[in-house]
Every structure is written in structure tokens, then in C-alpha cells.
């Protein structure tokens, strides 16, 4: 197998491993007591799928969106791949640290616990932080306009979800969440959100 083929497979394999871990972990969750309505969920999910499509599809399918903004060389690819791996690893760490409170959609679980340790001591939404870093890394490695647009779609979805989750967590945990929010940034360490 050539070096070019190995490089072409690296990011899809990383995302595939992440997807398998995510799927396997999805079976051990608490019962949901409150869930986002279907229309709101679609508003969060559609941009994610559009972004994923823009990152995953062959650039030749994107027409003018396939124009390269970032040079295609090993340096940019390596930095992008490293960011992807670090981001996915952070998201997986956060997912396992959250344990049975996790959900793929915005929910409140039965006996929902407010987690403030591990990656949740660094940022309030470490899964989103990790996934955004991974998406930025993958977009950098791909380098075309479509990949950069994927970042915008994903960022929109994440910020929308964060806004809803913040409201729900404030309603569920009251002062405890207000205290957590005052001490811990939302997405980027050392940077406050909203």
C-alpha cells in the first residue's frame, strides 16, 4: 500500500473508530425524562450531516467548493491529522467520563448528575469541544472550501445545542449549575461563552 493511500485512509479510519466507540457506548445510558422535540432536533442534526457530507465526500463531487484553500502537503495534513486525533480522544474521554448521563440528542436523564470532574473541569461541553477540534483538524487536512464550510455548519449546530443545553441544565440544577458555569468555560479553555 502506498504512502498516499495510507494518508487517504488515516482520517476516515480515525472517524470510523470514533463512530464504533460512540455506538458501543450508546447502549449504557439512563432513561430519558425530557427530550428535545423532533423539529428542534432536526435543526441541530441537519447542519451536522451537511458538514459531515462536505468533509467526507470526494472533492471532485463538490464542484467549485473543491478549490483548495490550504496547500496539500504533509505538513498541513500532519497538523490536521494530529488535531483530529486529539479532538476525538478528548471527546471519547468526555463521553466515558459522562457515563450513563450521555445522550446523542439533547435530553435530561432520570437521576441526571451534574458532572464537573475530568474533562468537565476544563470545559462544560468537552464532547463538543473535542469534536469541533477534530472537525477543524479534518478540514485542515482536506483543505478545500467545502471542508471549511463544514466547520461553519458544525459550529452553528454546536452553538445552538450549547444554548439549549445550558438552559436545560440551569433549569435542572439551578444554583449548582450557575456556580459551575461561573467557574468553567463552555467550549474553549480559559474563554467564556455568552
C-alpha positions in Angstrom: 0.0 0.0 0.0 1.4 3.4 -1.0 2.0 6.3 1.4 -0.6 8.3 -0.4 -3.2 5.6 0.1 -2.3 5.3 3.8 -2.7 9.0 4.2 -6.0 9.0 2.4 -7.3 6.3 4.8 -6.0 7.7 8.1 -8.7 10.2 8.8 -11.6 8.0 7.7 -10.2 5.2 9.9 -9.9 7.6 12.9 -13.5 8.8 12.4 -14.7 5.2 11.9 -13.0 4.1 15.2 -14.7 7.0 17.0 -18.1 6.1 15.5 -17.7 2.4 16.7 -16.8 3.6 20.2 -19.7 6.0 20.2 -22.1 3.3 19.0 -20.9 0.7 21.6 -21.2 3.3 24.4 -24.8 4.3 23.4 -26.3 1.2 24.9 -25.5 2.0 28.5 -27.5 5.2 29.3 -30.1 6.2 31.8 -33.7 6.5 31.0 -34.7 9.9 29.4 -37.1 12.1 31.3 -37.0 15.1 29.0 -36.2 15.2 25.3 -35.9 17.8 22.6 -38.8 18.0 20.2 -38.3 16.5 16.7 -38.2 19.8 14.8 -35.6 21.3 17.1 -33.6 18.1 16.9 -33.7 18.3 13.1 -32.4 21.9 13.3 -29.4 20.6 15.3 -28.8 17.5 13.3 -29.2 18.7 9.7 -26.2 21.0 9.8 -24.1 18.2 11.3 -25.0 15.9 8.4 -24.3 18.6 5.9 -20.9 19.3 7.5 -20.1 15.6 7.6 -21.0 15.2 3.9 -18.8 18.2 3.0 -15.9 16.6 4.9 -16.3 13.0 3.7 -17.3 13.4 0.0 -14.7 13.3 -2.8 -13.7 16.8 -3.6 -14.5 16.2 -7.3 -18.2 16.0 -6.3 -18.1 19.5 -4.8 -17.6 21.4 -8.0 -16.3 24.9 -7.1 -16.3 24.0 -3.4 -13.3 21.7 -4.2 -11.0 24.7 -4.7 -8.0 24.3 -2.3 -7.6 27.0 0.3 -4.9 25.1 2.2 -1.9 23.6 0.4 -2.0 19.8 0.1 1.3 18.8 1.7 2.4 16.5 4.5 2.9 19.4 7.0 -0.7 20.6 6.8 -2.0 17.1 6.6 0.0 16.1 9.7 -1.2 19.1 11.7 -4.8 18.4 10.7 -4.5 14.7 11.5 -3.0 15.5 14.9 -5.8 17.9 15.7 -8.3 15.3 14.6 -6.8 12.6 16.8 -6.5 14.9 19.8 -10.1 16.1 19.4 -11.6 12.7 19.0 -9.6 11.4 22.0 -10.9 14.3 24.1 -14.4 13.7 23.0 -14.2 9.9 23.9 -12.6 10.8 27.3 -15.6 13.1 27.9 -18.1 10.6 26.7 -16.8 7.9 29.1 -16.5 10.3 32.0 -20.1 11.4 31.5 -21.1 7.8 31.7 -24.8 6.9 31.7 -25.9 10.5 31.6 -24.9 10.8 28.0 -27.3 11.1 25.1 -26.8 11.7 21.4 -29.6 14.2 21.4 -30.4 16.9 23.9 -32.1 15.2 26.9 -32.4 15.2 30.7 -31.9 11.7 32.1 -33.5 10.1 35.1 -31.4 10.9 38.2 -29.3 13.1 35.9 -26.0 14.0 37.6 -24.0 17.2 37.1 -20.5 16.1 36.2 -17.8 18.6 37.0 -14.7 16.5 37.0 -12.3 15.2 34.4 -12.7 16.9 31.1 -15.8 18.6 32.5 -13.5 20.6 34.9 -11.8 22.0 31.8 -14.9 23.0 29.7 -18.6 22.5 30.3 -19.2 20.8 26.9 -16.0 18.8 26.3 -17.6 16.4 23.8 -18.5 19.4 21.5 -15.0 20.9 22.1 -13.3 17.7 21.1 -15.5 17.2 18.1 -15.0 20.7 16.9 -11.3 20.4 17.2 -11.4 17.1 15.3 -13.6 18.7 12.6 -11.2 21.7 12.3 -8.3 19.2 12.0 -10.0 17.2 9.3 -10.9 20.3 7.4 -7.3 21.5 7.5 -6.1 18.1 6.3 -8.7 18.2 3.4 -8.0 21.9 2.7 -10.8 22.7 0.3 -13.6 25.3 0.5 -16.2 22.6 1.2 -14.2 21.3 4.2 -14.0 24.9 5.6 -17.8 25.3 5.1 -18.1 22.1 7.2 -16.6 23.9 10.1 -19.2 26.6 9.8 -22.1 24.1 9.7 -20.7 22.2 12.7 -20.1 25.4 14.7 -23.7 26.5 14.1 -25.0 23.2 15.3 -22.8 23.1 18.4 -23.5 26.7 19.4 -27.3 26.0 19.0 -27.0 22.8 21.1 -24.9 24.5 23.7 -27.5 27.3 24.1 -30.3 24.8 24.6 -28.3 22.5 26.9 -27.2 25.5 29.0 -30.9 26.4 29.6 -31.9 22.9 30.4 -29.0 22.3 32.8 -29.8 25.7 34.5 -33.4 24.6 34.9 -32.4 21.1 36.2 -29.5 22.0 38.6 -30.3 25.7 39.5 -27.6 27.3 41.6 -25.2 24.4 41.3 -25.1 24.9 37.5 -24.8 28.7 37.9 -21.7 28.1 40.1 -20.3 25.6 37.6 -21.0 28.0 34.7 -19.2 30.9 36.6 -16.0 28.8 37.0 -15.8 26.7 33.8 -15.8 28.0 30.2 -18.3 26.5 27.8 -16.2 25.2 24.9 -12.6 26.7 24.9 -10.4 26.5 28.0 -9.9 30.0 29.5 -12.5 31.5 27.2 -16.0 32.4 28.5 -19.1 31.9 26.3 -22.2 34.1 26.3 
